[in-house]
Amino acid sequence: MTEQRVEPRTGIFRRKPVQTEESDGGLERSIGLWQLTAIGLGAIIGAGIFALAGPVAKDTAGPAVTVSFLIAGVASACAALSYAEFGGLIPVAGSAYTYGYAVLGEAVGWFIGWDLLLEYTAIVAVVAIGVSQYITFLADAIGLDLPAWMLGAPGTGDGHRIDLFAVLLCLGVAWLLNRGIKTSAKVETWLVGVKLLIVLAVIVVGVFYIDTDNLTPYFPHGLSGAATGAATVFFAVFGYDAMSTAAEESKEAERNLPKAIIYSLAIAMVLYLLAATVLTGMVDYQDLSGTAAFSEAFQSVGLGGFSKVVAVGAIVGIVTVLFSFTLGASRVWYAISRDGLLPAWFAKTNEHHSPSRPVWIVGIVSAGIAGFVSIGDTAELTNIGILLAFVVVSASVIVLRYRSPELPRTFRTPLMPFTPLLGIAFSLWLVTKLQPETWVRFAVWFVIGVVIYAVYGYRHSKLGHGTVVQTKDT
């Protein structure tokens, strides 16, 4: 791994030089535009639509769950345009961590990276629980009587002791990622293709069973219910963040990454809005299932066979989300360790060019969460760190545009600075909609991060010792 000597820098806001050239470090550049887009779609379309659309409509927003997705999508799009500019400018691993480190300083980068490790791991757990619910539905539909102890976390049902399917899925995806990005990205691309076909089938078939009476009242809990729903489903529309962590493994990243970010979010939002409308149009929101909502909706209108197809599609679709966010967590961890803020032991890659140690740790921890914690408690935990990452990236793109306007940008965020400021405003507003318990958990994780940075990260930072990895000073 190549390192470059620079002047040693002090202070918690020391900035890593902006890298405008592709790295040739330990990761392998082998994925193209459409595989990148597939990783983005794999992260965006999945648990948000198959696992959370039903519960959010039932308990929080009613038919206005569509508005919840729209609010979250607009907020996400503003930040996505900022990510697109950075993706073309800094084509290396780390996503918001790397962008924050280069523009706002080491402490900001560290805390965003530290938050993302928790958020991504929690997302993997949420998604695994969502897959497990559809596996259970499918097993029941074909008459397979599974023992209660393996069907959910303690407290989620009679006799539940562990969500075994969720645990196995987390570990299985970790194994796949350690086969290398080239192999795993091919599998991901095929699975995403299957998922998109089934989502389209859900929309096309479901539209014939919409009863407009089910869409009234549209705002049973007022606009505030739709806004609260937006804060919950938000993690369903920021998958491009996880995809951007793969920048260092993509070919021609400075051109392909901005395109993949925009393509994946645009496609996903259209499908989300249509599918959510179909779901709440088919079944009164008060009668929606809190688990396998789409499958049970089709079963309720007499399409039992198609409901099984939907369950298979949900399983395939949600597995792609597991892949994308396990990839994201491991690549952020890899980037932090490579910079010296965590031990270099985590930055070692295996024979398949995969940072296997972070991959397995993320897989094992997410398996533990998924096996023993309910989906509601876990889902709330996933959003706050991502929203704060959006704030940092949106602020960073403004700062860098005015600090270094001469940098070679392959994509420029439009309507500067209005677009990133709108992204900041939306993100902060959605943060206020999160539950107090979420803030408590976040605060505990933040304090742990402060201690680790003070005791280890600041002292071992490569930038503090006068070296940076694969960078070019501007």
C-alpha positions in Angstrom: 0.0 0.0 0.0 1.6 3.3 -1.1 1.8 6.2 1.4 2.9 9.8 0.7 4.8 12.0 3.1 3.3 15.3 4.2 4.0 17.8 6.9 2.8 16.3 10.3 -0.5 18.1 11.3 -1.9 18.8 14.7 -5.3 19.6 16.1 -8.5 17.6 15.9 -9.6 19.5 12.8 -6.5 18.7 10.7 -7.6 17.9 7.2 -6.5 15.1 5.0 -5.5 16.4 1.5 -8.2 16.0 -1.1 -7.5 13.0 -3.3 -8.4 13.7 -6.9 -6.7 10.6 -8.4 -7.9 7.0 -8.1 -6.2 4.9 -5.5 -4.3 1.7 -6.3 -4.3 0.4 -2.8 -5.4 -3.0 -1.4 -8.9 -3.0 -3.0 -9.7 -4.3 -6.5 -11.2 -2.0 -9.2 -13.5 -4.4 -11.0 -17.1 -3.1 -11.0 -18.6 -0.9 -13.8 -21.5 1.6 -14.0 -24.4 -0.8 -14.0 -22.9 -3.0 -11.3 -22.5 0.2 -9.2 -26.1 1.2 -10.0 -27.2 -2.3 -9.0 -25.5 -2.0 -5.6 -27.3 1.3 -5.1 -30.6 -0.2 -6.1 -29.8 -3.2 -4.0 -29.5 -0.9 -1.0 -32.4 1.4 -1.7 -35.1 -1.0 -2.8 -35.7 -3.7 -0.2 -36.6 -3.4 3.5 -38.1 0.0 3.1 -40.8 -1.2 0.8 -41.2 -4.8 1.8 -40.7 -4.6 5.5 -41.5 -1.1 6.6 -44.1 0.3 4.2 -46.8 -1.8 5.9 -46.0 -1.0 9.6 -45.5 2.7 8.9 -48.8 2.9 7.0 -50.6 1.0 9.7 -49.2 2.8 12.8 -48.0 6.2 11.7 -49.0 7.6 8.3 -52.0 5.7 6.9 -52.3 6.0 3.1 -50.0 9.0 3.3 -47.1 6.6 3.7 -46.6 7.6 0.0 -46.0 11.2 1.2 -43.6 9.8 3.8 -41.5 8.2 1.0 -41.8 11.4 -1.0 -40.6 13.7 1.8 -37.7 11.3 2.6 -36.9 11.1 -1.2 -36.7 14.9 -1.6 -34.5 15.2 1.4 -32.4 12.3 0.2 -32.1 13.7 -3.4 -30.7 17.0 -2.1 -27.9 15.1 -0.3 -27.5 12.7 -3.2 -26.4 15.5 -5.5 -23.8 16.5 -3.0 -22.6 12.9 -2.8 -22.5 12.8 -6.6 -20.1 15.7 -6.7 -17.8 14.2 -4.1 -18.0 10.8 -5.7 -16.5 12.2 -8.9 -14.0 14.3 -7.0 -12.7 11.9 -4.4 -13.0 8.3 -5.8 -11.8 6.4 -2.8 -13.3 4.2 -0.1 -15.0 5.8 3.0 -17.9 7.8 1.6 -19.1 10.5 4.1 -16.2 9.7 6.5 -13.6 10.5 3.8 -15.4 13.6 2.5 -15.8 15.0 6.0 -12.2 14.2 6.9 -10.9 16.0 3.8 -13.1 19.1 4.1 -14.1 19.7 7.7 -11.3 17.9 9.6 -10.3 14.7 11.3 -12.7 14.9 14.3 -15.7 15.4 12.1 -14.6 12.6 9.7 -14.0 10.3 12.7 -17.4 10.8 14.3 -19.3 10.5 11.0 -17.4 7.3 10.2 -17.9 6.0 13.8 -21.7 6.7 13.5 -21.8 5.0 10.1 -20.3 1.8 11.5 -23.3 1.6 13.9 -25.9 2.7 11.5 -24.9 0.4 8.7 -24.6 -2.6 11.0 -28.1 -1.8 12.5 -29.5 -1.5 9.0 -28.1 -5.0 8.1 -29.9 -6.3 11.2 -33.2 -4.6 10.3 -33.0 -5.9 6.8 -32.3 -9.4 7.9 -35.3 -9.4 10.2 -37.4 -8.2 7.3 -36.2 -11.1 5.1 -36.9 -13.5 7.9 -40.6 -12.3 8.2 -41.1 -13.2 4.5 -39.4 -16.6 4.9 -41.8 -17.3 7.7 -44.8 -16.2 5.6 -43.6 -18.4 2.8 -43.1 -21.4 5.1 -46.6 -21.0 6.5 -48.1 -20.6 2.9 -46.7 -24.0 1.8 -47.7 -25.7 5.0 -44.3 -26.0 6.6 -44.7 -25.9 10.4 -41.5 -24.3 11.9 -40.8 -24.4 15.6 -41.6 -21.1 17.3 -38.3 -20.7 19.1 -36.5 -19.9 15.8 -39.0 -17.4 14.3 -38.2 -14.2 16.1 -36.4 -12.3 18.9 -37.5 -12.7 22.5 -40.7 -10.7 23.1 -41.9 -10.7 19.5 -44.2 -13.7 19.8 -45.1 -16.7 21.8 -42.2 -19.0 22.3 -39.8 -16.8 20.3 -36.1 -17.2 21.4 -34.1 -16.2 18.3 -34.6 -15.1 14.7 -32.6 -17.9 13.3 -33.2 -17.0 9.6 -32.0 -13.4 10.2 -28.8 -14.7 11.9 -27.9 -17.0 9.1 -28.6 -14.4 6.4 -26.2 -11.9 8.1 -23.4 -14.5 8.3 -24.1 -15.8 4.7 -23.7 -12.3 3.2 -20.5 -11.8 5.1 -19.2 -15.1 3.6 -20.2 -13.9 0.1 -18.5 -10.5 0.4 -15.3 -12.2 1.4 -15.3 -14.0 -1.9 -14.3 -10.7 -3.4 -16.1 -7.7 -4.9 -16.0 -9.0 -8.5 -17.8 -12.2 -7.6 -20.2 -10.8 -5.1 -21.1 -7.8 -7.3 -22.1 -10.2 -10.1 -24.4 -12.1 -7.8 -25.8 -8.8 -6.5 -26.6 -7.5 -10.1 -28.5 -10.7 -11.0 -30.5 -10.6 -7.7 -31.3 -6.9 -8.2 -32.7 -7.7 -11.7 -35.0 -10.3 -10.3 -36.1 -7.9 -7.5 -37.0 -5.1 -10.0 -39.0 -7.5 -12.1 -41.1 -8.6 -9.1 -41.6 -5.0 -7.8 -42.9 -4.1 -11.3 -45.2 -7.2 -11.2 -46.5 -6.1 -7.8 -47.4 -2.7 -9.2 -48.9 -4.0 -12.5 -51.0 -6.7 -10.8 -51.9 -4.7 -7.7 -53.2 -1.7 -9.6 -56.3 -3.7 -10.7 -57.2 -4.4 -7.0 -57.1 -0.8 -5.8 -60.2 0.4 -3.9 -60.2 4.2 -3.7 -62.2 4.0 -0.5 -59.1 2.6 1.2 -57.3 5.8 0.4 -59.7 7.9 2.5 -58.9 9.6 4.8 -55.5 10.1 3.2 -54.0 11.8 6.2 -55.6 9.9 9.2 -52.8 11.1 11.5 -52.3 14.5 9.8 -49.3 15.8 8.0 -47.3 15.3 11.2 -48.0 11.5 10.9 -46.6 11.5 7.3 -43.5 13.5 8.5 -42.9 11.0 11.4 -43.2 8.2 8.9 -40.6 9.9 6.7 -38.1 9.8 9.6 -38.7 6.1 10.0 -38.6 5.1 6.3 -35.7 7.4 5.6 -33.1 4.7 5.6 -35.0 3.1 2.7 -33.9 5.9 0.4 -30.2 6.5 1.2 -28.6 3.4 -0.2 -26.4 5.4 -2.5 -24.4 6.3 0.6 -23.4 2.6 1.0 -22.8 2.4 -2.7 -20.4 5.3 -2.6 -18.2 3.4 -0.2 -17.3 1.1 -3.1 -15.8 4.0 -5.1 -12.3 2.5 -4.7 -13.5 -0.8 -6.2 -15.2 0.8 -9.3 -13.7 1.3 -12.7 -13.6 5.0 -13.9 -15.1 5.9 -10.5 -14.8 9.7 -11.1 -17.3 9.4 -14.0 -19.4 6.3 -13.1 -20.1 7.0 -9.4 -22.1 10.3 -9.9 -24.2 8.6 -12.6 -24.8 5.5 -10.5 -25.9 7.7 -7.5 -28.5 9.6 -9.6 -29.7 6.6 -11.6 -30.3 4.4 -8.5 -32.2 7.0 -6.5 -34.4 8.1 -9.4 -35.4 4.5 -10.3 -36.0 3.6 -6.7 -38.2 6.6 -5.9 -40.6 6.0 -8.8 -41.0 2.4 -7.8 -41.5 3.2 -4.1 -44.2 5.7 -4.8 -46.1 3.4 -7.1 -45.8 0.3 -4.8 -46.8 2.2 -1.6 -49.9 3.5 -3.4 -50.8 0.0 -4.6 -50.4 -1.4 -1.1 -52.6 1.1 0.7 -55.1 1.0 -2.2 -55.5 -2.7 -1.9 -56.0 -3.0 1.8 -57.4 -0.5 4.4 -54.3 0.8 6.2 -55.7 -0.3 9.6 -55.8 -3.9 8.4 -52.3 -4.0 6.9 -49.9 -6.7 8.2 -47.0 -5.5 10.3 -44.7 -8.1 8.8 -45.1 -9.5 5.3 -47.5 -6.7 4.2 -47.4 -7.1 0.4 -47.8 -10.8 0.4 -50.7 -10.7 2.9 -52.3 -7.9 0.8 -52.4 -10.1 -2.3 -53.5 -13.1 -0.3 -56.4 -11.0 1.1 -57.7 -10.3 -2.5 -57.6 -14.0 -3.4 -54.2 -14.1 -5.1 -52.6 -16.7 -2.9 -50.3 -18.0 -5.6 -49.0 -14.5 -6.5 -48.5 -13.7 -2.8 -46.0 -16.5 -2.7 -44.2 -15.0 -5.7 -44.1 -11.7 -3.9 -42.7 -13.3 -0.8 -39.9 -14.9 -2.9 -39.2 -11.5 -4.5 -39.1 -9.8 -1.1 -36.6 -12.4 0.1 -34.4 -11.9 -2.9 -34.8 -8.1 -2.8 -34.0 -7.7 0.8 -30.9 -9.9 0.6 -29.5 -7.4 -1.9 -29.8 -4.7 0.8 -27.9 -6.9 3.2 -25.1 -7.1 0.7 -24.9 -3.3 0.1 -24.8 -2.2 3.7 -22.5 -4.9 4.9 -20.2 -3.7 2.0 -20.7 -0.2 3.2 -19.9 -0.8 6.9 -16.8 -2.9 6.0 -15.4 -0.3 3.6 -15.9 2.6 6.0 -14.1 0.5 8.7 -11.3 -0.3 6.2 -10.9 3.4 5.4 -10.8 4.5 9.0 -8.2 1.8 9.9 -6.1 2.6 6.8 -5.9 6.2 8.1 -4.7 5.0 11.5 -7.7 6.1 13.5 -8.4 2.4 14.3 -5.8 -0.4 14.4 -4.2 -1.3 11.0 -5.1 -4.9 11.7 -8.6 -4.1 10.3 -7.2 -2.8 7.0 -5.7 -6.1 5.9 -7.3 -7.6 2.8 -7.5 -11.3 2.0 -6.6 -13.1 -1.3 -9.8 -11.9 -2.8 -9.0 -8.2 -2.1 -11.7 -8.1 0.6 -11.2 -6.5 4.0 -12.3 -9.8 5.6 -11.9 -8.8 9.3 -14.3 -5.9 9.2 -16.7 -7.9 7.0 -16.9 -10.8 9.5 -17.2 -8.5 12.5 -20.1 -6.6 10.9 -21.7 -9.9 9.9 -21.4 -11.4 13.4 -22.5 -8.2 15.3 -25.5 -7.7 12.9 -26.4 -11.3 13.3 -26.5 -10.9 17.1 -28.7 -7.8 16.8 -31.0 -9.4 14.3 -31.4 -12.5 16.3 -32.3 -10.9 19.6 -33.8 -7.4 19.0 -37.2 -6.5 17.5 -37.3 -4.7 14.1 -38.9 -1.6 15.5 -36.2 -0.9 18.1 -33.5 -1.6 15.6 -35.0 0.5 12.8 -35.1 3.7 14.9 -31.4 3.3 15.5 -30.5 3.3 11.8 -31.5 6.9 10.9 -29.8 9.4 13.1 -26.2 8.8 12.0 -27.1 8.8 8.3 -29.0 12.0 8.7 -26.0 13.6 10.4 -23.8 12.2 7.6 -26.0 13.9 5.1 -25.6 17.2 7.0 -21.8 16.8 6.9 -21.6 15.9 3.2 -24.0 18.7 2.2 -22.0 21.3 4.3 -18.7 19.9 3.0 -19.7 20.4 -0.7 -20.5 24.0 0.0 -17.2 24.6 1.8 -15.0 22.9 -0.8 -16.8 24.6 -3.7 -15.7 28.0 -2.4 -12.4 26.9 -0.8 -11.1 25.0 -3.9 -13.2 26.0 -7.0 -10.4 24.8 -9.3 -10.6 21.1 -8.4 -11.5 18.8 -11.4 -15.2 18.0 -10.7 -16.9 15.5 -13.1 -20.2 16.4 -11.6 -21.3 19.7 -10.0 -24.2 19.9 -7.6 -26.8 22.2 -9.2 -28.2 25.4 -7.7 -25.3 25.9 -5.3 -25.7 26.5 -2.4 -29.5 26.2 -2.3 -29.5 22.4 -3.0 -27.1 21.3 -0.2 -28.7 23.8 2.2 -32.1 22.3 1.5 -30.5 18.9 2.1 -29.2 20.1 5.5 -32.6 21.6 6.5 -34.5 18.5 5.6 -32.1 16.2 7.4 -32.1 18.3 10.6 -35.9 18.4 10.5 -36.2 14.6 10.1 -33.7 14.2 13.1 -36.2 16.1 15.3 -38.8 13.5 14.4 -36.9 10.6 15.9 -37.8 9.1 19.3 -35.9 10.1 22.5 -34.7 6.6 22.9 -32.8 6.9 19.6 -31.0 10.0 20.9 -30.0 8.1 24.1 -28.6 5.2 22.2 -26.8 7.6 19.8 -25.3 9.5 22.8 -23.9 6.4 24.3 -22.3 5.4 21.0 -21.0 8.9 20.6 -19.3 8.9 24.0 -17.7 5.6 23.2 -16.4 7.2 20.0 -15.0 10.2 21.9 -13.1 7.8 24.2 -11.6 5.7 21.4 -10.6 8.8 19.4 -8.9 10.4 22.5 -7.2 7.3 23.6 -6.2 5.8 20.3 -7.3 7.6 17.1 -5.7 11.0 17.6 -2.4 9.6 18.7 -2.1 7.0 15.9 -3.5 9.1 13.0 -1.2 8.8 10.0 -1.9 12.4 9.2 -0.6 13.4 12.6 2.6 11.4 11.9 3.1 13.0 8.5 1.8 10.3 6.1 -1.4 9.9 4.1 -2.5 7.0 2.0 -2.8 7.4 -1.8 -3.5 11.1 -1.8 -2.6 14.1 -3.9 -2.3 17.5 -2.2 -4.0 20.4 -3.9 
